[in-house]
């Protein structure tokens, strides 16, 4: 086994080297790993880790490049739909009032990537790095400060198999309880699922508990990993749906990397408003 250090990119041999991780901490021959593409925080013995070959690295990157191409086509489709909707208005004198998005993320790198994603979709977002355990303490204050239409609560999570096989027990998850508590706090601030759209969760999160707490969209129905950008794709669909319409839940989930195994949700009202007349100034 090659010498491993913090910052190295590795895969887990026992999992078939299916995911790429970065080592963020090493202690007593155990490494703490952060997923490069998925919102997963995991631990593994150093003897189970290996540096990927150039061929493996290319294959892992290719998986997500294919998905990005599909989502590029999806972005074009959304743009065409919005253009059609606008051109169908008499006089074409309308202007758009885009919704405000508050994205709270337990990972600074993922947050940066998500902000780039929102920018690609021309969405109005405020993003902040907040550790998962601190989310319940700060979410109400930040909601009052920014008054968003959509809230994203995400970061890292994992189902801890060593703690048991009860998928309904929040104690068997790394951070799900913090996402649940933060969602409840947000719902105390705004109880209506139509007024405030909430996406909550990360890899393998307690999907049922998050929906029960008040999330509109959550992870992970089949306790699978989700991609770092999945919240962006869900929010994009809701943000581009007119306020008088119900966002297409199937479309929102299908636009993500992890699909219906990783993301689920309930019918939610769109957040895009039109106004008129358009000012000439």
C-alpha positions in Angstrom: 0.0 0.0 0.0 1.4 3.4 -1.0 1.9 5.9 1.8 -1.3 8.0 2.3 -1.6 11.5 3.7 -4.3 14.1 4.3 -5.4 15.6 0.9 -4.8 12.4 -1.1 -7.6 11.2 -3.5 -8.5 7.6 -2.8 -11.1 4.9 -3.4 -12.3 2.1 -1.0 -11.3 -1.3 -2.1 -14.1 -3.0 -0.1 -16.7 -1.0 -2.0 -15.3 -1.9 -5.4 -13.6 1.6 -5.8 -17.0 3.0 -6.8 -16.5 6.5 -5.4 -13.7 9.1 -5.2 -12.8 10.5 -1.8 -10.4 13.0 -0.3 -8.7 12.2 3.0 -9.4 15.0 5.4 -8.1 13.4 8.6 -6.0 10.4 9.7 -5.9 9.0 13.2 -4.9 5.6 14.5 -4.7 4.0 11.1 -8.3 5.2 10.3 -9.1 7.9 7.7 -12.0 10.3 7.6 -13.1 10.7 4.0 -15.1 13.3 2.1 -16.8 12.4 -1.1 -15.6 14.4 -4.1 -18.8 14.2 -6.0 -21.3 12.9 -3.4 -22.3 14.5 -0.1 -20.8 11.7 2.0 -18.6 11.8 5.0 -17.2 8.3 5.8 -14.4 6.6 7.7 -12.3 3.7 6.6 -9.2 1.8 7.7 -6.1 2.9 5.8 -5.5 -0.6 4.6 -8.8 -0.5 2.7 -7.8 2.7 0.7 -6.0 2.9 -2.5 -5.0 5.7 -4.8 -6.9 5.5 -8.1 -5.0 4.7 -11.3 -5.2 7.2 -14.2 -7.7 4.9 -15.9 -9.9 4.6 -12.8 -9.8 8.4 -12.3 -10.8 8.9 -15.9 -13.7 6.4 -15.5 -15.0 8.0 -12.3 -14.9 11.5 -13.8 -16.6 10.2 -17.0 -19.6 9.1 -15.1 -20.4 12.6 -14.0 -19.4 14.2 -17.3 -22.2 12.2 -18.9 -24.7 13.4 -16.4 -23.6 17.0 -16.9 -24.2 16.6 -20.6 -27.7 15.4 -19.9 -28.4 18.3 -17.6 -27.0 20.7 -20.1 -29.8 19.5 -22.5 -32.2 19.8 -19.6 -31.2 23.5 -19.1 -31.8 24.2 -22.8 -35.3 22.6 -22.5 -36.1 24.8 -19.5 -34.9 27.9 -21.3 -37.0 27.1 -24.3 -40.1 26.5 -22.1 -39.6 29.8 -20.4 -39.1 31.6 -23.7 -42.2 30.0 -25.1 -44.2 31.1 -22.0 -43.0 34.7 -22.3 -43.6 34.9 -26.1 -47.1 33.8 -25.6 -48.0 36.8 -23.6 -49.7 39.7 -25.4 -47.4 42.6 -26.0 -44.4 40.7 -24.5 -44.2 43.5 -21.9 -43.7 41.3 -18.9 -40.7 41.2 -16.6 -39.7 38.4 -14.2 -39.4 38.6 -10.4 -37.1 35.6 -9.6 -37.3 34.0 -6.1 -34.7 34.3 -3.4 -32.8 31.2 -2.4 -30.9 30.6 0.9 -28.5 27.7 0.6 -26.9 26.6 3.9 -24.1 24.0 3.4 -21.9 22.0 5.7 -19.1 21.9 3.2 -17.3 24.9 1.8 -16.2 23.3 -1.4 -19.7 21.9 -2.2 -21.1 25.3 -1.4 -18.8 27.0 -3.9 -19.7 24.4 -6.6 -23.4 24.9 -5.9 -23.1 28.7 -6.1 -21.5 28.3 -9.5 -24.5 26.0 -10.5 -27.0 28.6 -9.3 -25.2 31.3 -11.3 -25.3 29.1 -14.4 -29.1 29.0 -14.1 -29.2 32.8 -13.3 -30.8 32.2 -9.9 -30.8 34.7 -7.0 -29.0 32.9 -4.1 -27.4 33.7 -0.8 -25.1 30.9 0.3 -23.4 30.3 3.7 -21.1 27.6 5.1 -22.7 26.3 8.3 -21.6 23.2 10.1 -24.5 20.6 10.2 -24.7 20.6 14.0 -25.1 24.4 14.0 -28.0 24.5 11.5 -30.8 24.2 14.0 -29.3 27.1 16.0 -28.9 29.6 13.2 -31.6 28.8 10.6 -34.4 31.0 12.1 -32.1 34.0 12.4 -31.0 33.6 8.8 -34.5 33.2 7.5 -35.5 36.5 9.2 -32.4 38.2 7.7 -32.8 37.0 4.1 -36.6 36.2 3.8 -36.0 33.5 1.1 -38.6 31.8 -1.0 -36.6 28.6 -1.1 -34.3 27.1 1.6 -31.6 24.5 1.2 -30.3 22.6 4.2 -27.5 20.3 3.2 -23.9 19.2 3.8 -22.6 15.7 4.8 -24.5 12.7 6.1 -24.3 8.9 6.2 -26.1 5.9 7.5 -23.9 4.3 10.2 -24.3 0.6 9.7 -22.1 -0.2 12.7 -24.8 1.3 15.0 -27.6 -1.1 13.8 -30.0 -1.9 11.0 -32.9 0.2 12.1 -33.4 2.7 9.3 -36.0 4.6 11.3 -33.7 5.5 14.2 -32.2 9.0 13.7 -29.3 7.9 16.0 -28.1 5.6 13.2 -27.3 8.6 11.0 -24.3 10.9 11.1 -26.2 14.3 10.7 -29.8 13.6 9.8 -31.0 14.7 13.2 -29.5 18.2 12.6 -31.2 18.5 9.2 -34.5 17.4 10.9 -34.1 19.9 13.8 -33.3 22.7 11.3 -36.3 21.8 9.1 -38.5 22.0 12.2 -37.1 25.3 13.2 -37.7 26.6 9.7 -41.3 25.4 9.8 -41.8 27.2 13.1 -40.7 30.4 11.3 -42.9 29.6 8.2 -45.4 26.7 8.5 -46.6 26.8 4.9 -45.0 24.4 2.4 -46.2 26.8 -0.3 -44.6 30.0 1.1 -41.2 28.5 1.9 -39.9 25.6 -0.2 -37.4 23.5 1.8 -34.8 21.0 0.4 -33.1 19.1 3.2 -30.6 16.3 3.5 -27.4 14.8 2.1 -26.1 11.3 1.4 -28.2 8.5 2.9 -30.2 11.0 5.0 -33.4 9.9 6.9 -35.9 10.8 4.1 -39.1 10.0 6.0 -38.1 12.1 9.0 -37.2 15.1 6.9 -40.5 15.1 5.0 -42.4 14.7 8.3 -40.5 17.6 9.7 -41.7 19.8 6.9 -39.3 19.5 4.0 -40.8 19.7 0.4 -37.9 17.8 -1.0 -35.5 15.5 0.9 -32.9 12.7 0.6 -32.5 9.8 0.5 -35.5 7.4 -0.1 -33.3 4.4 -0.8 -30.5 5.6 1.5 -28.1 6.1 -1.5 -25.5 8.7 -2.0 -26.6 12.0 -3.6 -24.4 14.3 -5.8 -23.1 17.6 -4.4 -25.2 19.5 -7.0 -28.5 17.7 -6.6 -30.1 20.4 -4.5 -29.3 22.9 -7.2 -31.2 21.0 -9.9 -34.3 20.5 -7.7 -34.4 24.2 -6.7 -33.9 25.2 -10.3 -37.1 23.5 -11.4 -39.2 25.1 -8.6 -37.7 28.5 -9.1 -38.5 28.4 -12.8 -42.1 27.3 -12.3 -44.7 30.1 -12.3 -46.3 31.0 -8.9 -49.7 29.9 -10.1 -48.6 26.4 -11.1 -47.4 23.3 -9.2 -43.8 22.4 -9.9 -43.4 19.0 -11.7 -42.0 16.8 -8.9 -41.0 14.1 -11.3 -39.1 16.6 -13.5 -37.3 18.1 -10.5 -36.2 14.7 -9.3 -35.3 13.3 -12.7 -33.0 16.3 -13.4 -30.7 15.3 -10.5 -27.8 12.9 -10.6 -29.2 10.5 -8.1 -32.8 10.3 -9.4 -35.7 8.8 -7.5 -33.5 6.5 -5.3 -31.7 9.6 -3.9 -34.3 12.4 -3.9 -38.0 12.6 -3.2 -40.6 15.2 -2.5 -44.2 16.4 -2.4 -46.2 18.7 -4.7 -45.0 22.3 -4.3 -46.0 25.6 -5.7 -43.7 27.3 -8.2 -41.9 30.5 -7.2 -41.4 32.5 -10.5 -43.5 35.7 -10.7 -44.2 37.8 -13.7 -45.0 41.5 -13.6 -45.9 44.2 -16.0 -45.3 46.6 -17.6 -41.6 46.3 -18.1 -39.9 49.6 -17.3 -38.0 51.2 -20.1 -35.4 52.6 -17.7 
